[in-house]
């Protein structure tokens, strides 16, 4: 085989909704060979803006220069050369790095005619359990608004539901009365969701780091009767001591780590056994090989892995490829109900059956972006 | 690509010398596609016996049954299915497992037309520093006998030398006088070697687990003037507390782990920072992917990796493939001077220049067994 050399790139920004666009990066290697990765949510998870898209274009260009003329297999070398620059530059930079790394993996494995999982030791499962994160689909953030979407996801076959019922939680320096009201509101949403899905469906609560140590502990204890499958990021995972203390004090399993970069970033959580489940995001953690490394580190501390993935179908495919090879994989996130066209955006189409994603055995990511839908949804 | 399926195997036992034979395992996947791995020293490092070869044939057959009909890429699956059986059955079993895993990697990457390092994230170096372990070449185990071989290795360009000067150390329950004499003898060998190679060549001492905590500490302290590059396995690495205490007490860097199996086996040494350098052996630790995993675990504890490799050219090629991808790789072992035909046993021939092995960019291991030399040296 003549080793392919990377010689170009493209960026596609796809309009999704007011919470954010999806950004795809394509790497080219001559003779029609391309690879794709997803670099969505590099400027955060809550709002789409044209400025964000410009920032991400700039970041992808910035990290592409490490790849021009290089082999798409040379992931370790890319890491060595670009790691420090990415580490020092925050979420947009690590997201660009991670999107490009996915595209390298897609390109490398397509050039070898094998799925990406074959570069990672081969799959240990074909069926990838997926949970419906309904948060991005909820229109009315009343308890009923949560319950309606949860019921709908269950009807579509999902057996695990995640919500983020505290997204409108006030700043912690507000009055005790406001805190109390926001807590009651959040808990009412959780109770309504549990009631809607019944006792036999797994329910996870993501707190999006809205709390401090005291409140994070208190909320978990208040929820002890609701049987959560896990309790996620009451505080930011960088707040290691708080995370450790909350973990010790609460009855639920604790999960977190969605924006951490690299095995170095996950090292403290793992070495301190600060969580039960780590949540690397293939779009922010360094990419596909890095997710494998992080999972191995976690495994040596008996920690499970549930990849964070509230974004588009390329991130889903990339996450599924690596998840299929992990011994300590638990379940993969899916941004359920966000658009009615996402499954058409790739071919073969993305398909979930009873909360299971069936892994493609096609080369690379196992799917291609559909040019037709891509062109319809391009922001420019 | 039609995914290859493993459909046969062969074992080659090659006569080397009285200290042991080399055993190669070949996996077949139809249409002339083969992969090879090395499973030498599965019954120990010090003596060749026909019985050992029979044991290893049996063990390779035992673990081959997990592979019949499987994809050579399915390393993680092989691990899942065969791991417990290998873990529970000692060095012959883990060596057979590891030899087969190397052969899977060779087969898988050859079927993709890429070197094995491309399955491991790509190489970060082409030049692999190698040290000459002269121990297996020494004829007269006098200080002069050590010095003569060390000088010869230096003349051939090696810049790092390892010796095992305590191999004839008596049982520790013998008389204090005998211990004293054996210590003096061992130290005289080290001093003679240092004198022969000068101050600017790295010198490592492997104690082959001959000591206990007290003696292991005492010997290292006696050697403090000799500037060792590392001090290796004064006690067995399974003796974790002893290893930790010796590590704390001595001035040299401590190395070890040559017979440990899997990242699970290396977990305690790494998590306790019990050594400075771990020494997974691609023939005993689980193979090529497992060496990568162990190295990642070590990296997260700031521990270096120097693969143990006192055996044949296939183990050398497999070790070099994985070493080329590691950030925390230090130097690779070479069983220097054991035969005068080993470099002919593979093509392209094995070649060291100034203590550097140049990594092949051919598919798979980057080399093939030479049928002609193989047939000359076959034991049967």
Interface residues (C-beta under 8 A of the other chain):
Chain A: X1 X3 X71 X73 X74 X75 X76 X77 X79 X80 X108 X112 X113 X114 X118 X119 X120 X121 X122 X123 X124 X263 X264 X267 X270 X271 X289 X293 X296 X297 X299 X300 X325 X327 X363
Chain B: X1 X3 X71 X73 X74 X75 X76 X77 X79 X80 X108 X112 X113 X114 X118 X119 X120 X121 X122 X123 X124 X263 X264 X267 X270 X271 X289 X293 X296 X297 X299 X300 X325 X327 X363
